[in-house]
Amino acid sequence: MAAAPGRWGVMWWERLFPLVLVGLAARALARSGTPALRGSAAAAARVCWGGLAAAAAIAAAVPVDLVEKPGTPGAAERAAALAVLAAVCAAVAIAGPRSGAAARRLAAGPLAPKWWLGFGLLFHLGNHALLAVGAFAPATISVYLVCGAGPWAVATLQRALRGLARRGVPVPEHLREETACEDPSLPHLHHDAAALPGWAIAGAGGLVLAGGAIALIGGTGARAWHIAWLAAGTGLTIVGWRMARRDRGAVIELREPWAHGPAGRLAAGGLVAYHVVALLVWQLPAWSSVPWRSQARALVGPWIELSFTSQVWAMFAPNPPREQNLLRATVVDATGERHRFGAEPQREDDLPRPHVWHDRWRKIGDNVLGQREKLARWHARYLCRRWALEHAGEPPREVLLENLRAPLPPPGSDPREHFAARHQVRVVAQVSCADEPFAQLDPEVRARHGLAPVSTETRRFAWERPATWTERQARRDPLAPLWPLAALGLLGALARWSGEDRRARVAARVAAAPAERDAQG
């Protein structure tokens, strides 16, 4: 029962973590100093918020469709969360521009990233020390420093470094003392007033929605999807370029200057928009109310794979082990003698859990015995090559991978004796190192380590069958190579726009230099 508060805290921290994005957006809005929307823009924003509120309310009214399987618990909780979302969106739609002040107060208070990221830091430190689930926890901890932590994280780090410096630890001065930033009003910084009109943004969004609908309903695959995005990007580039030329020289009062010029802002915003849409589509839940989930995920799957941003939100709650699962690797040499592979730490007398320092070999064993059992043959092939490399190039006869499984030891019992008396053995993979594909050392590796060369006929390969290759070619879209080429062309146009804008700004500064000197003189 003592762990119940912590478990509930982590659960609700995970569920409410999207509020961090709201806090980051509100903080960025407050820092930018951009004026509030007025007139038709404010009315359009209210309509969008009202539409989001209506969609959330409709979803909350049918909780049965919010679960993967009938009878699965959690529908009521999800409906309640959507109802709260609908109420918040409706409040923003009613309040209009006045909601910005409330959002900024929340961003400085309960929605401040330091509270949420600080809790996450403590959680992942404990996760890494007690569970050792891999590099996920250290990677997340490192991202916390740049994911909206803000000046407080920098100040905390500087205080820690100053403390180390006082104790004689050599710390560079620029790391322990605050460095003054450049004046945000300097002329080389971006303060331009160029902005895309609302109708252009709305038209681009409608075009993307239409392309997605055609791809899902018309059965055209990803072709309509790519064409819609490229058309939207091309249209926004043309409109934005013309607006930037028309408003060139106009400036806007900003607390912090733009990070990029008009072309750079459009390129960065377009990339972020595409990536956010891809992530949202990829994370569509497997509900009965979303029957087109698989087809939609297929549209963004290549980008998700290319960007290495595949998300599985269940990773925050790893299931505790219900039994001991260990991987045993046995190598049979050329004389028939059996050896336990000495570098294999997955054995019954290995380090106890939990242990502070994570071992990557243990992660390999967990994957081979878990959801990635297809890696077993590849792991055995690696052991064939490694044994040959460490034994003068002499390959072993075979490699045997076995799963040793036993119930968890009861409290007070000897873990090793319990495991030795009750474990069961299951063969995971057994390969012959002479006949298994990719189980032999490459000639380059042998030469690099000074091993005697062998005939290339002793090496074995396994390539894709021609029938499978023909099937893949038949499924491939013949226009697929055009999409990256068209995207590169669009990037080239944005680069030309950026160069033109930079030359115009330099020319304006040169022309204004004499007048500034006269004013100073």
N, C-alpha and C positions, 0 to 999 in steps of 0.2 A: 504493500500500500504506500510505502514511502516514495516509490518511483512514480506514483500516479500523477502528482502535480507536474512533475517534469515532463511526463508523457503527454499530458493535456496541453502543456505550454508549447511543446514542439509541434503538436498537431495543429493548434490554432495559429501558431507562427507560420506554418507552411500554408494553411488555408488563406490567411490574410496577407501573405507576402506580396500579392499584386498591388496592395496599397502603397508599397514602396515606389512603384512606378508613378502613382498619382502624386506622391510627395516630391519625387524628382521633377516631374513636369511642372508642378506648382512652384517649386523653388527656381527652376530655370526661367519660368515666366516672370517671377518677381525680380530676378537678377537682370533680365534683359531690358526691363523698363519699357517694353512696347506698350502702346496705348490700347485700351480696351476696345472691343469691337463696337461699332455703331451702325445704326441704320439697317440696311438690308443684310449686311454681314451678321449682325447680332441676331436678326430674325432667323436667318438660315441656320445659325448655330443652335438656336432654341429648337428649331424643327428637328435637327439631328439628335439632340438630347432627348426630345420627346419621343422620337422613333425608337431610340435605344431603350427608353423606359417602357414603351409599349411592348417591344419584343421580349424584354425580361419578364414583364408581367404575364404575357401569354405563356412563356415557357414555365413560369412558376405555377400556372393554373393547371398544368397537366404533368404532375410529378411522376406519373407512371412511365412517361417517355424519357425520363432523365436517368435511367439506369440501364446497364448493359443487359441484364437478364431479369425476367419477371420474378418478383419476390426478393430481389436483392435489396438489402437495407441501404439506407442513405438517401432515398428519394425525398423524404420529408425535409432532411437537412439541406439538400440542394435547392429544393423549392423555396425554403425560407431564405437562403442566401440570395437567390434570384429576386425574391420579393424585396429584400433590403436594397439590392442594386437598382431595382425599378424605382423605389422610393427616392433614392439618392439622385438618380438621373432626372426624375420628375422635379425634384427640388431645384436642381441646376437649371432646368428648362424654365421654371417659373421665375427664379431669381435673376436669370440673365447675367449681365455684366457684374452685378453685385456679388455673385458667387466667387469671383476672382479673389476678393479680399478675404473671404472665409477660407478659401483654399490656401492662400498664402499664410494665414495664421495657423492652419493645420500643418502645413509643411514645416513651420518653425517649431511645432509642438509635437503632438503624438505621431504625426507622419514623418518626422525627421528621420532620415536614413540611419543616423547614428544609433538610435534605439534598436531598430530592426536588425541592422548589420552587426551591432554589438552582441545581441542575443544569438544571432547565427554564428558569430565567431566562437562564443562559448560552447554552443552545441557541437560545432564541427571539431573543435579541439577535443571534446570528450568522445566524439564519434571516432576520431582518428586514434585516440589512445586506447579505447576499450574494444572497438569492433575491427579496426584495421581493414576497412572495406576497399582499400586501394588508394590511388592518387587523387580520388575525387575530393576528399576533405581538404588536403593541402592546396589543391588547385582553387577550390572555392574560397579558402581563407585568403589566398593571394589576390583573388579578384575583388574581395571586399574593400581593399585599399583604393581601388580605382572605380568601383561601382557606386559613385555618388557619396563616398564617405565625407568628402568636403574638407574644409580647412581644419576641422577638429582632429582628423586623422594625421594630417601633416604636423600640427602643433604637438600632438601626443608623441609622435615619432621624434620630433626635435627635442622635446623634453627628455625622452629616454636617452637620446644620443648625447645631450648635454651632461646628463648624469654619468654616462660612461666616460666622457671627456674629463670630468672632475676627478674621476678615479684613475686617471692616467692612461686610459685607452685612447690610442690615436684615432681621432675622428676629424675628417676635413671640416673646415669652418663653414662651408656653404651647406653642410648637412645638419649642423647644429644651430645655425642662426637663420632667421628669416631673411629671404632675399627680396628686395624691393622689385615690384613689377613695373613695366614700362607704363608711361602715361597713356591711358586709353584714348585720349584725344589727339594723339599723334597722327599726322596726315597719311602715313603709309598704311594705317589700319583701315579696315572696312567699316564705313558708316553709311553706305549707300542706302537709298530708299527703294531700290528695285524690289518689286514683289509681283508674284503671279496673281492675276485676277481670280476671284472666286469662281467665276463661270468656267475658267479653264481647268481648275482643280476638280470641280464637280464633273465636268465632261470627261476628264481622264479617268476618274473613279467609275463613272457609268460605263465607259468603254471597257475597262477591266472586268467589271461585273458581267457585262454582256458577253465578253470573250469566255469567261468561266462558264457561264450558262450554256453557251453554244457547245463548248467542249464536253460538258457533262450530258446535255440532253441530245445534241446532234450526233454524238459518237465520233467526233472528228479527232479525238485524242488531244494531245498537247499543242497541235498546230494552231488552233484558234486562240488558245491561251497565250502563246508566245507572240502571235501577231497583235493581239490586243495590247499587251504590255509595250511592245516596240512602237506601236502606233501612238499610244498614250505618251511615251517618252519623247517621241519625235514631235508631237504636237506641242507638248509643254516646252520643249527646247525652242521651237520656232516662236511661240508666243513670248516666252521669257526673254529671248534675245531681242525681240522687237521692243518689249517694254523696257529692257535695260538701256537700249540705245535712246529711247525717248526720254527716260528719266535720268540720263547720265549727268552727273554733277549735283543732283539732288541728294541731300543727306538727311538723316534722321537722328534724333537725340536718343542715344543708347547708353545705359550704364556700363555695359561691356560691349566692345566692338564685335562685329561678325567674325567668325573664324575663317570664313571664305567669302569670296565674291559671289555675284549672282549665279554664275555657272557652277561654281563649286558647291553652293548651297543646293542647287537643283540636283547635281550628281549625288551628293551625300544623302539628300532627302529621298531621292528615288531609290537608292540602294537600301536605305533603312525601311522604306515603305514595302519594297518587294520582299525583303527578308522577314519583316513582321507578318505580312500576309502569309508567307510560306509557313512560318512557325504556327500561326493560328490554324491554318488548314491542316498542318501535320498533327496538331494536337486535338483535332475534332474527336469528341468522345464516341465510343461505339454504342450509341443509343439507337433505339428503333426509330426515333424521329429524324435520324440522319442516315437514310439508306444509301446515299451517294458518297459516303465517307471514303470508301476504297478508291473510287474513281478520282475524287478530289485529291487524295494523298498522292496518287500516281502523277498528277500534274506537277507537284512541287518536289517529288521524291528526288529527281536528279540534283536539284539545287541543295536540298537538305544534305544529300550525300557529299556533294562537292564542298560545302561549307563546314562539314563535320559538326553539324548542330542538331543531330537527331536527339530528341528529348524523350525521356521516360520518367515521368514525375513520381513513379513509385519508388525511385531510388532513395527518397528521404526516409523510407521505413523498411529497411532490410529485415527479412524474416529471420528470427533467431534459429540456429541449427537445432534439429531434433535428434540428431545422431552424429556420430563421428564418421567423416568420410576422408580417407587418406589415399594418396596416390603412391603406389610402389612401382619403381622401374627396375627391371631385371635385365641385365645384358648377358647373353650367352656368347662367349668368345669363340674363336676358330677351333679350339680344342674341345669345346663342349662344356667348359667350366662356367658356372653361373656366378654372376657378380651383382651385388647391389650397386647401382650407380652412385658413386660416392658424393657427387655434388647435389643429389636429390634430397632436399630437406623434408619432403612429404613422407615421413615415416612415423611410426607410433611413438618413438622417443624424441620427437621434435619439440621445438619451443612450446611451452604452454600458452594458452590463450586466456586473457588478452596479453599482448606484448606491445611495447611502445613503438619499436622500430619495425615498420612494415617490410615484409619480405616479398619481392616480386615473384620468386619461385612458388611461394604458397599461392599467389593469385593465379599462376598458370595451372597449378593443380586443381584449384577450385573451379576454374573455367572448364578444364578437361572433364571433370567429373560432374559438372553442372549443365548449364544451358548451352555450352559449346563443345559437346562431346565430339563433334566432327574434327576438332583440332587434335584429337588423340593420335591419329596416324601421322599428322605433321610433326607432332612432338616426338613421336617414336623415330621418324626420319632424322630429326635433328640429333637425337641421341646416337643414332648410327654414325652420323658424320662426326660428332664430337668425340666419340670413343676412338674412331679411326685417327682423328687429329692428335689425340693424346697418347696413341700407341703406335707411333712410327708409321702411320698410314695403313695399318692392318685393320680392315673392317671386322666387326663382330658378325657372328652367324645370324643372330636375331635379337630383337628387343621385345620385351613383354611388359605391357602396362596393365596393372591390376588395381582394382578398387577395393580397399579394405574398409569395411563398414561395420560399426558396432554401436549399440545403444550408448547414450550418454551415461557416464559413471554416476552412481548415486553419491550423495554427500558422505564424506568420511571414508570412502573406499580408495584404494590405490588405483590411479587412472591407468597405469601401464598394465598391471595385472588384470584389471577389468577388461581392457581392450584385448590383451593376448588371449583371454579365456573365451571371449564372446564374439570376436570379429568374424565376419564372413568375407570370402574372396570372390570377386567377379572379374573376369578378363575384359578389359576395355579395348585393347588393341594388341595384336601380335604380328610383327612384320619381319620378313627376311631381308636383311640389309643388302644382300647381293641382287635381289630381284625387285625390291620395292623402288618405285620411281622417286627420284630426288633424295635418295638415301646414301649416295656416294659423294665423295669430295670432288669438287671441281678441279680441273687441272691447274687453274690459276692459284687456288688455295694451296694445293700441294706444293707448287713451285715457291709460293711465298714463304712457306714454313720449311723449305728444304727437304721435302719428302720426295721419294723416287717417283718418277712419272709412271702412269699405267695406261693401258690401251683405252681409248675412248669408247670402245665397244662394251666395256664393263659398266658404263653408265646407263641408267634407265630413266626414261621420261614418260610423262602421261599428258598428252595434249587433248584438247576438246575434240570430240568426235565430229566428223564432217556433217553428219545429219543434224547435230545440235547447232553447229555453226550456220547451216542453211536455214534452220528454223529462226535463229536470231536475226539473220539478214532479212528474212521475210517479214519479221515483226518490226523492223527498224523503219522509222520515217525517213524517206529519201530526202526530205527538206531539213532534216535535223542539223546538218553542218551549217546551214544558213543562219540559224539563230545566234550563235556566238559571233559570227562575222558581222551580222547586222548590229549586234550590241557594241562591237568594237568600232563600227562606223559611227554610232551615236556618241560614243565616248570621244572619238576624234572631233566631232562637231562641237562638243562641250569644251574640249581643249582649245579649239580655235576661238571660240567665244571668250574663254578665259584669257587667252593671249591678247585678243583685241581690247578687252576691258582693262588689262594691265597696262597696255601701251597708252590707252586714252588717259588713265589716271596719272601715269608718269608725265605725259605731255601737259596735263592740266597743272601739275605741281611745278613743272619747269616754267610754264607761262605765268604762274602766280608768284614765282620767286622774286622778280624785281619789285613788284608792288609790296611784298612783305619786307624787303630790305629798306625800301623807302619809308615804310611806316615805322620801322624800328629806328631808322636814322633820324 
